Amino acid sequence: MSTTTIALVTGGNRGIGRSVVEALAADGRDVVLTYHSHESEAKEVVEAVAAQGRVAEAIQLDMTEPASFPGFVDAVRHALNVRWGRQSFDILVNNAGFALHTPLGATDEETLDQLFAVHVKGVFLLTQALATAPDGTAPLLADGGRIINSSSGLARFVTPPYAAYGAVKGAVEVLTRYWAVELGGRGISVNTVAPGPVNTDFDGGYLRDEGLQQIFSGLTAQGRIAHADDIGLAVAALAREGTHWITGQRIEASGGFRI
């Protein structure tokens, strides 16, 4: 049986998620990563992890389809057994997500449902499926493990038209505190990392615009917006030995944006 620390990262095929996977691998972790529809990207990440001398497994997951979660759990259990000879993993990073514009007066119900389905309902039910189990069976997330949820600086500072996105990320932060208490007896720490502006394909990659980068850099204490690796490294640091006593916390990784 492998004694390697194993992480599960949702949405690990691109952007911040990929950076999280690669940073965890650089720290000596093996990784199960999920992707929604970009399988070729997921395969690239698996290869990048292998180039670091670590092992990764990519599994498809649709966060909007909770009915598929039992099958996903079975797939994770199978991968753990076959690849690592394990019955559990150690670190859960709830990263998968997206943003939509929700200006007041021009937002429909479907848009709100999509945001809630992925960022709140999906995160809640997937974490429940992985971190708990019926009496007499062992959860997939090991005792003494970590859960790191992805929030956003938009839950703190106001930047229209992201009201609903900021609100669902605020809900994630509340869930984080509750889960820290509910899972604390098993030695599991639960925290949130909240990025500020990051130059990725978030919301169509609008932060790749040099004009916006200049504006946002002027609002950031460190004088620039983030790259995905800035966030991946922060998540990996929170998963290291010696941080288990940090729990129930919102940790903003924004370079001091709008402080």
KEKE-73900 format. One record per residue (C-alpha): residue number from 1; y, x, z; residue in one letter. Coordinates in steps of 0.02 Angstrom, whole numbers. Each point is the difference from the previous one (the first is absolute). Layout:
<pts>
{num = NUM; v = Y; u = X; w = Z; residu = a}
...
</pts>
This chain:
<pts>
{num = 1; v = 0; u = 0; w = 0; residu = m}
{num = 2; v = 172; u = 65; w = -47; residu = s}
{num = 3; v = 123; u = 33; w = 140; residu = t}
{num = 4; v = 147; u = 5; w = -121; residu = t}
{num = 5; v = 144; u = -116; w = 40; residu = t}
{num = 6; v = 5; u = -138; w = -131; residu = i}
{num = 7; v = 152; u = -104; w = -45; residu = a}
{num = 8; v = 14; u = -161; w = -98; residu = l}
{num = 9; v = 164; u = -19; w = -96; residu = v}
{num = 10; v = 42; u = -161; w = -92; residu = t}
{num = 11; v = 99; u = 19; w = -161; residu = g}
{num = 12; v = -42; u = 184; w = -5; residu = g}
{num = 13; v = 5; u = 21; w = -188; residu = n}
{num = 14; v = 187; u = 26; w = -26; residu = r}
{num = 15; v = 169; u = 31; w = 79; residu = g}
{num = 16; v = 6; u = 15; w = 189; residu = i}
{num = 17; v = -183; u = -49; w = 15; residu = g}
{num = 18; v = -57; u = 145; w = -108; residu = r}
{num = 19; v = 110; u = 118; w = 99; residu = s}
{num = 20; v = -78; u = -63; w = 162; residu = v}
{num = 21; v = -175; u = 30; w = -69; residu = v}
{num = 22; v = 40; u = 176; w = -57; residu = e}
{num = 23; v = 89; u = 44; w = 162; residu = a}
{num = 24; v = -148; u = -61; w = 103; residu = l}
{num = 25; v = -117; u = 101; w = -110; residu = a}
{num = 26; v = 109; u = 154; w = 25; residu = a}
{num = 27; v = -24; u = -27; w = 187; residu = d}
{num = 28; v = -189; u = 5; w = -22; residu = g}
{num = 29; v = -33; u = -188; w = -8; residu = r}
{num = 30; v = -114; u = -88; w = -123; residu = d}
{num = 31; v = 66; u = -164; w = -70; residu = v}
{num = 32; v = -53; u = -170; w = -62; residu = v}
{num = 33; v = 144; u = -65; w = -106; residu = l}
{num = 34; v = 27; u = -169; w = -79; residu = t}
{num = 35; v = 82; u = -50; w = -163; residu = y}
{num = 36; v = 40; u = -170; w = -73; residu = h}
{num = 37; v = -2; u = 21; w = -189; residu = s}
{num = 38; v = 34; u = 182; w = -46; residu = h}
{num = 39; v = -175; u = 74; w = 8; residu = e}
{num = 40; v = 46; u = 152; w = -104; residu = s}
{num = 41; v = 134; u = 47; w = 126; residu = e}
{num = 42; v = -125; u = -19; w = 142; residu = a}
{num = 43; v = -120; u = 118; w = -88; residu = k}
{num = 44; v = 140; u = 128; w = -18; residu = e}
{num = 45; v = 30; u = -8; w = 188; residu = v}
{num = 46; v = -186; u = 23; w = 35; residu = v}
{num = 47; v = 3; u = 155; w = -110; residu = e}
{num = 48; v = 157; u = 65; w = 86; residu = a}
{num = 49; v = -84; u = -19; w = 169; residu = v}
{num = 50; v = -155; u = 90; w = -64; residu = a}
{num = 51; v = 111; u = 143; w = -58; residu = a}
{num = 52; v = 53; u = 19; w = 182; residu = q}
{num = 53; v = -182; u = 15; w = 52; residu = g}
{num = 54; v = -8; u = -174; w = 76; residu = r}
{num = 55; v = -95; u = -158; w = -47; residu = v}
{num = 56; v = 78; u = -165; w = -57; residu = a}
{num = 57; v = -72; u = -167; w = -52; residu = e}
{num = 58; v = 101; u = -132; w = -95; residu = a}
{num = 59; v = -39; u = -185; w = 23; residu = i}
{num = 60; v = 88; u = -146; w = -86; residu = q}
{num = 61; v = 89; u = -123; w = 115; residu = l}
{num = 62; v = 115; u = -148; w = -30; residu = d}
{num = 63; v = 103; u = -30; w = 157; residu = m}
{num = 64; v = 42; u = -177; w = -59; residu = t}
{num = 65; v = -184; u = -53; w = 4; residu = e}
{num = 66; v = -63; u = -6; w = 180; residu = p}
{num = 67; v = -161; u = -80; w = -61; residu = a}
{num = 68; v = -42; u = 169; w = -76; residu = s}
{num = 69; v = 21; u = 94; w = 165; residu = f}
{num = 70; v = -180; u = -21; w = 61; residu = p}
{num = 71; v = -62; u = 77; w = -163; residu = g}
{num = 72; v = 127; u = 139; w = 18; residu = f}
{num = 73; v = -59; u = 34; w = 178; residu = v}
{num = 74; v = -179; u = 11; w = -65; residu = d}
{num = 75; v = 57; u = 123; w = -134; residu = a}
{num = 76; v = 87; u = 108; w = 130; residu = v}
{num = 77; v = -152; u = -4; w = 113; residu = r}
{num = 78; v = -111; u = 52; w = -146; residu = h}
{num = 79; v = 118; u = 143; w = -49; residu = a}
{num = 80; v = 7; u = 63; w = 179; residu = l}
{num = 81; v = -189; u = 2; w = 12; residu = n}
{num = 82; v = -35; u = 78; w = -170; residu = v}
{num = 83; v = 141; u = 127; w = -8; residu = r}
{num = 84; v = 16; u = 49; w = 182; residu = w}
{num = 85; v = -150; u = -68; w = 94; residu = g}
{num = 86; v = 123; u = -94; w = 110; residu = r}
{num = 87; v = 14; u = -179; w = 63; residu = q}
{num = 88; v = 186; u = 6; w = 34; residu = s}
{num = 89; v = 165; u = 79; w = -53; residu = f}
{num = 90; v = 144; u = 64; w = 107; residu = d}
{num = 91; v = 171; u = -37; w = -76; residu = i}
{num = 92; v = 62; u = -159; w = -85; residu = l}
{num = 93; v = 162; u = 12; w = -99; residu = v}
{num = 94; v = 62; u = -171; w = -56; residu = n}
{num = 95; v = 109; u = 59; w = -144; residu = n}
{num = 96; v = -29; u = -118; w = -147; residu = a}
{num = 97; v = 150; u = -106; w = -47; residu = g}
{num = 98; v = 141; u = -41; w = -119; residu = f}
{num = 99; v = 176; u = -70; w = 5; residu = a}
{num = 100; v = 83; u = -147; w = -86; residu = l}
{num = 101; v = 181; u = -55; w = -5; residu = h}
{num = 102; v = 32; u = -154; w = 108; residu = t}
{num = 103; v = 185; u = -47; w = -7; residu = p}
{num = 104; v = 42; u = -157; w = 96; residu = l}
{num = 105; v = 19; u = -142; w = -124; residu = g}
{num = 106; v = -108; u = 79; w = -134; residu = a}
{num = 107; v = -171; u = 27; w = 81; residu = t}
{num = 108; v = -150; u = -110; w = -31; residu = d}
{num = 109; v = -148; u = -40; w = 111; residu = e}
{num = 110; v = -123; u = 102; w = -103; residu = e}
{num = 111; v = 101; u = 159; w = 28; residu = t}
{num = 112; v = 0; u = -26; w = 188; residu = l}
{num = 113; v = -186; u = -39; w = -2; residu = d}
{num = 114; v = -38; u = 162; w = -95; residu = q}
{num = 115; v = 97; u = 108; w = 122; residu = l}
{num = 116; v = -77; u = -85; w = 152; residu = f}
{num = 117; v = -176; u = 8; w = -74; residu = a}
{num = 118; v = 3; u = 189; w = -21; residu = v}
{num = 119; v = 108; u = 63; w = 141; residu = h}
{num = 120; v = -45; u = -119; w = 141; residu = v}
{num = 121; v = -154; u = -107; w = -34; residu = k}
{num = 122; v = -92; u = 137; w = -94; residu = g}
{num = 123; v = 43; u = 136; w = 126; residu = v}
{num = 124; v = -49; u = -112; w = 146; residu = f}
{num = 125; v = -166; u = -59; w = -71; residu = l}
{num = 126; v = -52; u = 169; w = -70; residu = l}
{num = 127; v = 39; u = 88; w = 164; residu = t}
{num = 128; v = -97; u = -134; w = 91; residu = q}
{num = 129; v = -149; u = 24; w = -115; residu = a}
{num = 130; v = 1; u = 190; w = 22; residu = l}
{num = 131; v = 52; u = 21; w = 182; residu = a}
{num = 132; v = -100; u = -139; w = 81; residu = t}
{num = 133; v = -176; u = -70; w = -18; residu = a}
{num = 134; v = -108; u = -141; w = 71; residu = p}
{num = 135; v = -85; u = 30; w = 166; residu = d}
{num = 136; v = -150; u = 112; w = -18; residu = g}
{num = 137; v = 66; u = 97; w = -149; residu = t}
{num = 138; v = 114; u = 151; w = -10; residu = a}
{num = 139; v = 169; u = -5; w = -88; residu = p}
{num = 140; v = 27; u = 116; w = -148; residu = l}
{num = 141; v = 155; u = 74; w = 82; residu = l}
{num = 142; v = -64; u = 117; w = 134; residu = a}
{num = 143; v = 56; u = -3; w = 181; residu = d}
{num = 144; v = 135; u = 131; w = 27; residu = g}
{num = 145; v = 62; u = -28; w = -177; residu = g}
{num = 146; v = 172; u = -28; w = -74; residu = r}
{num = 147; v = 86; u = -139; w = -95; residu = i}
{num = 148; v = 160; u = 43; w = -92; residu = i}
{num = 149; v = 91; u = -145; w = -79; residu = n}
{num = 150; v = 130; u = 16; w = -137; residu = s}
{num = 151; v = 167; u = -83; w = 32; residu = s}
{num = 152; v = 170; u = 34; w = -76; residu = s}
{num = 153; v = 174; u = 49; w = 52; residu = g}
{num = 154; v = 48; u = -168; w = -75; residu = l}
{num = 155; v = -65; u = -79; w = 160; residu = a}
{num = 156; v = 146; u = 88; w = 89; residu = r}
{num = 157; v = 144; u = 14; w = -124; residu = f}
{num = 158; v = 55; u = -138; w = -118; residu = v}
{num = 159; v = -7; u = 32; w = -188; residu = t}
{num = 160; v = 2; u = -160; w = -103; residu = p}
{num = 161; v = -98; u = -69; w = -92; residu = p}
{num = 162; v = -148; u = 55; w = 109; residu = y}
{num = 163; v = 11; u = -129; w = 141; residu = a}
{num = 164; v = -179; u = -63; w = -13; residu = a}
{num = 165; v = -72; u = 174; w = -23; residu = y}
{num = 166; v = 95; u = 60; w = 154; residu = g}
{num = 167; v = -60; u = -153; w = 95; residu = a}
{num = 168; v = -185; u = 25; w = -38; residu = v}
{num = 169; v = 16; u = 183; w = 46; residu = k}
{num = 170; v = 80; u = -56; w = 163; residu = g}
{num = 171; v = -156; u = -106; w = 28; residu = a}
{num = 172; v = -108; u = 155; w = -25; residu = v}
{num = 173; v = 99; u = 88; w = 135; residu = e}
{num = 174; v = -33; u = -144; w = 121; residu = v}
{num = 175; v = -186; u = 2; w = -43; residu = l}
{num = 176; v = 0; u = 187; w = 35; residu = t}
{num = 177; v = 56; u = -27; w = 180; residu = r}
{num = 178; v = -124; u = -139; w = 30; residu = y}
{num = 179; v = -146; u = 98; w = -73; residu = w}
{num = 180; v = 48; u = 153; w = 104; residu = a}
{num = 181; v = -35; u = -108; w = 153; residu = v}
{num = 182; v = -152; u = -92; w = -68; residu = e}
{num = 183; v = -87; u = 160; w = -58; residu = l}
{num = 184; v = 66; u = 118; w = 133; residu = g}
{num = 185; v = -153; u = -24; w = 109; residu = g}
{num = 186; v = -104; u = 82; w = -136; residu = r}
{num = 187; v = 117; u = 150; w = -7; residu = g}
{num = 188; v = 70; u = -53; w = -169; residu = i}
{num = 189; v = 184; u = 37; w = -27; residu = s}
{num = 190; v = 100; u = -111; w = -117; residu = v}
{num = 191; v = 168; u = 51; w = -72; residu = n}
{num = 192; v = 117; u = -38; w = -144; residu = t}
{num = 193; v = 83; u = 123; w = -119; residu = v}
{num = 194; v = 156; u = -70; w = -83; residu = a}
{num = 195; v = 64; u = 96; w = -152; residu = p}
{num = 196; v = 179; u = -7; w = -60; residu = g}
{num = 197; v = 44; u = 19; w = -185; residu = p}
{num = 198; v = -139; u = 93; w = -91; residu = v}
{num = 199; v = -1; u = 59; w = -181; residu = n}
{num = 200; v = -160; u = -86; w = -59; residu = t}
{num = 201; v = -45; u = -145; w = -115; residu = d}
{num = 202; v = 45; u = -121; w = 141; residu = f}
{num = 203; v = 78; u = -158; w = -72; residu = d}
{num = 204; v = -10; u = 66; w = -177; residu = g}
{num = 205; v = 59; u = 174; w = 45; residu = g}
{num = 206; v = 182; u = -50; w = 20; residu = y}
{num = 207; v = 32; u = 148; w = 116; residu = l}
{num = 208; v = -31; u = 119; w = -145; residu = r}
{num = 209; v = 176; u = -45; w = -56; residu = d}
{num = 210; v = 107; u = 154; w = 33; residu = e}
{num = 211; v = 152; u = -104; w = 43; residu = g}
{num = 212; v = -93; u = -95; w = 135; residu = l}
{num = 213; v = -77; u = 160; w = 65; residu = q}
{num = 214; v = 174; u = 73; w = 21; residu = q}
{num = 215; v = 62; u = -154; w = 93; residu = i}
{num = 216; v = -150; u = -8; w = 116; residu = f}
{num = 217; v = 1; u = 187; w = 29; residu = s}
{num = 218; v = 178; u = -18; w = 63; residu = g}
{num = 219; v = -62; u = -126; w = 129; residu = l}
{num = 220; v = -140; u = 115; w = 61; residu = t}
{num = 221; v = 24; u = 126; w = 140; residu = a}
{num = 222; v = -105; u = 130; w = -92; residu = q}
{num = 223; v = 97; u = -24; w = -161; residu = g}
{num = 224; v = -137; u = -62; w = -116; residu = r}
{num = 225; v = -124; u = -141; w = -23; residu = i}
{num = 226; v = -184; u = 28; w = 33; residu = a}
{num = 227; v = -140; u = 54; w = -113; residu = h}
{num = 228; v = -171; u = -79; w = 26; residu = a}
{num = 229; v = -63; u = 160; w = 82; residu = d}
{num = 230; v = 130; u = -17; w = 139; residu = d}
{num = 231; v = -85; u = -162; w = 53; residu = i}
{num = 232; v = -178; u = 57; w = -30; residu = g}
{num = 233; v = 26; u = 150; w = 112; residu = l}
{num = 234; v = 76; u = -110; w = 137; residu = a}
{num = 235; v = -151; u = -115; w = -2; residu = v}
{num = 236; v = -120; u = 146; w = 4; residu = a}
{num = 237; v = 93; u = 76; w = 147; residu = a}
{num = 238; v = -17; u = -162; w = 98; residu = l}
{num = 239; v = -189; u = 5; w = -31; residu = a}
{num = 240; v = -22; u = 175; w = 71; residu = r}
{num = 241; v = -79; u = 47; w = 165; residu = e}
{num = 242; v = 125; u = -5; w = 142; residu = g}
{num = 243; v = 89; u = -160; w = -55; residu = t}
{num = 244; v = -125; u = -126; w = 70; residu = h}
{num = 245; v = 117; u = -40; w = 146; residu = w}
{num = 246; v = 131; u = -66; w = -122; residu = i}
{num = 247; v = -35; u = -185; w = -28; residu = t}
{num = 248; v = 91; u = -162; w = -34; residu = g}
{num = 249; v = 145; u = 95; w = -78; residu = q}
{num = 250; v = 107; u = -21; w = -154; residu = r}
{num = 251; v = 34; u = 173; w = -73; residu = i}
{num = 252; v = 132; u = 1; w = -136; residu = e}
{num = 253; v = -19; u = 139; w = -129; residu = a}
{num = 254; v = 164; u = -19; w = -92; residu = s}
{num = 255; v = 89; u = 167; w = 18; residu = g}
{num = 256; v = 129; u = -92; w = 105; residu = g}
{num = 257; v = 45; u = -134; w = -126; residu = f}
{num = 258; v = 145; u = -109; w = 61; residu = r}
{num = 259; v = -7; u = 55; w = 181; residu = i}
</pts>
